[in-house]
């Protein structure tokens, strides 16, 4: 039905999909952690040098 190479191609797509979803979840989680860390540091009085305000 899918061709002679389907036994290789379908698992490759599944593995790629799982890897991309995993990396996306990891990046989103790290982004939230870094934002929370920056907020905590700024509330404690530590400012970013690049802040032009």
N, CA, C and O atoms as CSV, one atom per row, in Angstrom:
chain,resi,resn,atom,element,x,y,z
A,1,UNK,N,N,0.814,-1.191,0.000
A,1,UNK,CA,C,0.000,0.000,0.000
A,1,UNK,C,C,0.868,1.270,0.000
A,1,UNK,O,O,0.577,2.206,-0.744
A,2,UNK,N,N,1.920,1.315,0.817
A,2,UNK,CA,C,2.748,2.510,0.924
A,2,UNK,C,C,4.024,2.423,0.095
A,2,UNK,O,O,4.738,3.419,-0.021
A,3,UNK,N,N,4.324,1.302,-0.467
A,3,UNK,CA,C,5.536,1.157,-1.260
A,3,UNK,C,C,6.557,0.298,-0.532
A,3,UNK,O,O,6.393,-0.034,0.642
A,4,UNK,N,N,7.602,-0.050,-1.244
A,4,UNK,CA,C,8.579,-0.985,-0.684
A,4,UNK,C,C,9.471,-0.367,0.389
A,4,UNK,O,O,10.079,-1.104,1.165
A,5,UNK,N,N,9.570,0.954,0.460
A,5,UNK,CA,C,10.433,1.609,1.437
A,5,UNK,C,C,9.666,2.162,2.637
A,5,UNK,O,O,10.235,2.862,3.475
A,6,UNK,N,N,8.393,1.850,2.715
A,6,UNK,CA,C,7.557,2.382,3.790
A,6,UNK,C,C,8.031,1.922,5.162
A,6,UNK,O,O,7.867,2.652,6.140
A,7,UNK,N,N,8.606,0.746,5.258
A,7,UNK,CA,C,9.072,0.238,6.558
A,7,UNK,C,C,10.244,1.062,7.093
A,7,UNK,O,O,10.548,0.992,8.284
A,8,UNK,N,N,10.891,1.823,6.251
A,8,UNK,CA,C,11.957,2.737,6.665
A,8,UNK,C,C,11.436,4.172,6.803
A,8,UNK,O,O,11.779,4.872,7.755
A,9,UNK,N,N,10.625,4.594,5.867
A,9,UNK,CA,C,10.189,5.985,5.807
A,9,UNK,C,C,9.220,6.330,6.939
A,9,UNK,O,O,9.378,7.371,7.577
A,10,UNK,N,N,8.237,5.499,7.199
A,10,UNK,CA,C,7.234,5.792,8.230
A,10,UNK,C,C,7.873,5.918,9.618
A,10,UNK,O,O,7.602,6.901,10.307
A,11,UNK,N,N,8.714,4.963,10.062
A,11,UNK,CA,C,9.375,5.156,11.365
A,11,UNK,C,C,10.274,6.389,11.401
A,11,UNK,O,O,10.406,7.023,12.448
A,12,UNK,N,N,10.891,6.737,10.275
A,12,UNK,CA,C,11.735,7.936,10.225
A,12,UNK,C,C,10.904,9.189,10.457
A,12,UNK,O,O,11.327,10.085,11.188
A,13,UNK,N,N,9.735,9.263,9.850
A,13,UNK,CA,C,8.842,10.395,10.073
A,13,UNK,C,C,8.376,10.446,11.527
A,13,UNK,O,O,8.311,11.525,12.116
A,14,UNK,N,N,8.054,9.303,12.105
A,14,UNK,CA,C,7.601,9.256,13.504
A,14,UNK,C,C,8.709,9.718,14.440
A,14,UNK,O,O,8.465,10.521,15.341
A,15,UNK,N,N,9.920,9.218,14.237
A,15,UNK,CA,C,11.055,9.609,15.075
A,15,UNK,C,C,11.340,11.097,14.931
A,15,UNK,O,O,11.601,11.776,15.924
A,16,UNK,N,N,11.293,11.604,13.715
A,16,UNK,CA,C,11.520,13.037,13.489
A,16,UNK,C,C,10.451,13.874,14.179
A,16,UNK,O,O,10.766,14.884,14.809
A,17,UNK,N,N,9.198,13.467,14.068
A,17,UNK,CA,C,8.101,14.187,14.701
A,17,UNK,C,C,8.277,14.220,16.216
A,17,UNK,O,O,8.115,15.271,16.836
A,18,UNK,N,N,8.604,13.086,16.809
A,18,UNK,CA,C,8.801,13.016,18.258
A,18,UNK,C,C,9.974,13.895,18.682
A,18,UNK,O,O,9.896,14.570,19.708
A,19,UNK,N,N,11.052,13.895,17.914
A,19,UNK,CA,C,12.223,14.713,18.237
A,19,UNK,C,C,11.887,16.199,18.159
A,19,UNK,O,O,12.283,16.965,19.037
A,20,UNK,N,N,11.165,16.616,17.127
A,20,UNK,CA,C,10.814,18.031,16.972
A,20,UNK,C,C,9.870,18.468,18.078
A,20,UNK,O,O,10.039,19.553,18.634
A,21,UNK,N,N,8.879,17.650,18.410
A,21,UNK,CA,C,7.958,17.988,19.501
A,21,UNK,C,C,8.713,18.063,20.821
A,21,UNK,O,O,8.476,18.971,21.618
A,22,UNK,N,N,9.616,17.122,21.060
A,22,UNK,CA,C,10.417,17.129,22.283
A,22,UNK,C,C,11.275,18.369,22.399
A,22,UNK,O,O,11.343,18.975,23.468
A,23,UNK,N,N,11.933,18.759,21.315
A,23,UNK,CA,C,12.762,19.967,21.334
A,23,UNK,C,C,11.917,21.217,21.549
A,23,UNK,O,O,12.330,22.136,22.257
A,24,UNK,N,N,10.738,21.252,20.938
A,24,UNK,CA,C,9.849,22.399,21.110
A,24,UNK,C,C,9.408,22.533,22.557
A,24,UNK,O,O,9.417,23.633,23.110
A,25,UNK,N,N,9.025,21.425,23.174
A,25,UNK,CA,C,8.622,21.446,24.585
A,25,UNK,C,C,9.784,21.886,25.466
A,25,UNK,O,O,9.594,22.677,26.389
A,26,UNK,N,N,10.978,21.386,25.193
A,26,UNK,CA,C,12.164,21.760,25.959
A,26,UNK,C,C,12.449,23.260,25.838
A,26,UNK,O,O,12.728,23.924,26.837
A,27,UNK,N,N,12.378,23.787,24.623
A,27,UNK,CA,C,12.657,25.212,24.392
A,27,UNK,C,C,11.635,26.081,25.101
A,27,UNK,O,O,11.999,27.084,25.715
A,28,UNK,N,N,10.363,25.715,25.028
A,28,UNK,CA,C,9.324,26.492,25.707
A,28,UNK,C,C,9.535,26.469,27.216
A,28,UNK,O,O,9.402,27.499,27.877
A,29,UNK,N,N,9.864,25.302,27.765
A,29,UNK,CA,C,10.104,25.194,29.207
A,29,UNK,C,C,11.310,26.030,29.627
A,29,UNK,O,O,11.260,26.709,30.653
A,30,UNK,N,N,12.381,25.992,28.856
A,30,UNK,CA,C,13.566,26.782,29.174
A,30,UNK,C,C,13.279,28.275,29.079
A,30,UNK,O,O,13.782,29.058,29.885
A,31,UNK,N,N,12.479,28.668,28.108
A,31,UNK,CA,C,12.116,30.072,27.956
A,31,UNK,C,C,11.359,30.563,29.189
A,31,UNK,O,O,11.631,31.648,29.702
A,32,UNK,N,N,10.414,29.761,29.656
A,32,UNK,CA,C,9.654,30.143,30.852
A,32,UNK,C,C,10.556,30.223,32.078
A,32,UNK,O,O,10.411,31.132,32.896
A,33,UNK,N,N,11.481,29.285,32.212
A,33,UNK,CA,C,12.407,29.309,33.343
A,33,UNK,C,C,13.306,30.538,33.308
A,33,UNK,O,O,13.526,31.175,34.338
A,34,UNK,N,N,13.828,30.875,32.130
A,34,UNK,CA,C,14.712,32.037,32.018
A,34,UNK,C,C,13.959,33.338,32.284
A,34,UNK,O,O,14.500,34.246,32.915
A,35,UNK,N,N,12.709,33.439,31.805
A,35,UNK,CA,C,11.908,34.633,32.080
A,35,UNK,C,C,11.653,34.776,33.571
A,35,UNK,O,O,11.733,35.878,34.114
A,36,UNK,N,N,11.343,33.659,34.238
A,36,UNK,CA,C,11.109,33.700,35.681
A,36,UNK,C,C,12.386,34.082,36.416
A,36,UNK,O,O,12.340,34.836,37.388
A,37,UNK,N,N,13.525,33.568,35.960
A,37,UNK,CA,C,14.802,33.900,36.591
A,37,UNK,C,C,15.133,35.379,36.415
A,37,UNK,O,O,15.585,36.031,37.357
A,38,UNK,N,N,14.909,35.912,35.211
A,38,UNK,CA,C,15.155,37.334,34.980
A,38,UNK,C,C,14.244,38.198,35.855
A,38,UNK,O,O,14.683,39.200,36.421
A,39,UNK,N,N,12.993,37.809,35.958
A,39,UNK,CA,C,12.056,38.562,36.794
A,39,UNK,C,C,12.509,38.557,38.255
A,39,UNK,O,O,12.476,39.586,38.931
A,40,UNK,N,N,12.929,37.388,38.728
A,40,UNK,CA,C,13.397,37.273,40.107
A,40,UNK,C,C,14.638,38.133,40.339
A,40,UNK,O,O,14.741,38.804,41.367
A,41,UNK,N,N,15.563,38.119,39.411
A,41,UNK,CA,C,16.779,38.925,39.546
A,41,UNK,C,C,16.473,40.420,39.503
A,41,UNK,O,O,17.043,41.192,40.274
A,42,UNK,N,N,15.581,40.830,38.609
A,42,UNK,CA,C,15.235,42.243,38.520
A,42,UNK,C,C,14.505,42.710,39.778
A,42,UNK,O,O,14.694,43.843,40.221
A,43,UNK,N,N,13.670,41.839,40.357
A,43,UNK,CA,C,12.968,42.203,41.588
A,43,UNK,C,C,13.926,42.318,42.767
A,43,UNK,O,O,13.659,43.054,43.717
A,44,UNK,N,N,15.037,41.595,42.707
A,44,UNK,CA,C,16.011,41.660,43.792
A,44,UNK,C,C,16.971,42.846,43.639
A,44,UNK,O,O,17.847,43.052,44.479
A,45,UNK,N,N,16.799,43.625,42.560
A,45,UNK,CA,C,17.603,44.827,42.388
A,45,UNK,C,C,18.675,44.718,41.334
A,45,UNK,O,O,19.336,45.712,41.033
A,46,UNK,N,N,18.873,43.547,40.760
A,46,UNK,CA,C,19.889,43.370,39.729
A,46,UNK,C,C,19.255,43.754,38.394
A,46,UNK,O,O,18.215,43.214,38.018
A,47,UNK,N,N,19.878,44.680,37.683
A,47,UNK,CA,C,19.352,45.150,36.408
A,47,UNK,C,C,20.210,44.644,35.268
A,47,UNK,O,O,21.390,44.342,35.443
A,48,UNK,N,N,19.599,44.557,34.097
A,48,UNK,CA,C,20.322,44.163,32.891
A,48,UNK,C,C,21.125,45.360,32.375
A,48,UNK,O,O,20.636,46.489,32.392
A,49,UNK,N,N,22.340,45.117,31.923
A,49,UNK,CA,C,23.182,46.192,31.407
A,49,UNK,C,C,22.620,46.780,30.122
A,49,UNK,O,O,22.750,47.980,29.880
A,50,UNK,N,N,22.004,45.956,29.307
A,50,UNK,CA,C,21.516,46.421,28.018
A,50,UNK,C,C,20.205,47.194,28.142
A,50,UNK,O,O,19.649,47.637,27.137
A,51,UNK,N,N,19.714,47.357,29.357
A,51,UNK,CA,C,18.461,48.078,29.557
A,51,UNK,C,C,18.693,49.571,29.313
A,51,UNK,O,O,19.455,50.212,30.038
A,52,UNK,N,N,18.048,50.110,28.313
A,52,UNK,CA,C,18.241,51.521,27.946
A,52,UNK,C,C,17.262,52.440,28.662
A,52,UNK,O,O,17.181,53.624,28.332
A,53,UNK,N,N,16.522,51.926,29.628
A,53,UNK,CA,C,15.476,52.712,30.278
A,53,UNK,C,C,15.877,53.389,31.510
A,53,UNK,O,O,15.065,54.075,32.130
